[in-house]
Amino acid sequence: MQQNESILEFEMVGTETVPEGQYIGIFKDVQKTHHAEFGDGVMFLFEIAHGEWKGQTTARIAKPQPSKTNATGKMIGGITSKNFNPGDRVNLRPYIGHYYHVLVEPTQGGKTRIDRVWAYKRPEEEPTFPQHDIPVY
């Protein structure tokens, strides 16, 4: 009878996405995107500003038409800290470079995406980080 080999130690493989957690990020851009199955979309891009994942980009892809209940509308509301009504026009350009709390969640496909964002203090304030490099998430 052959005895099975015990495997109790593992080495995790690298990930292409920022892991699940809460971070401080910088709003970088919104870009048009297209998916063969889901069609046109928009991709909200944030750069992690502190901790182990500093400099990495995380994103949320959503429908290009915002509403109060879809991901695009929620991302816009989180970026601007405002509620919008149908017909309102929104320009996100003034928010580029501002700091936000960024909540990253896992997806069913094994990657991660932004769940929601909200302003870090006031948009014009740059966060101060402790001297030691403790992850924010």
Secondary structure, DSSP 8 states (H G I E B T S, - for coil): ---------------SS--SEEEEEEEEEEEEEEETTTEEEEEEEEEE-SSTTTT-EEEEEE-SS--SSSHHHHHHHHHHT----TT-----GGGTT-EEEEEEEE-TTS-EEEEEEEESSSTT------SS-----
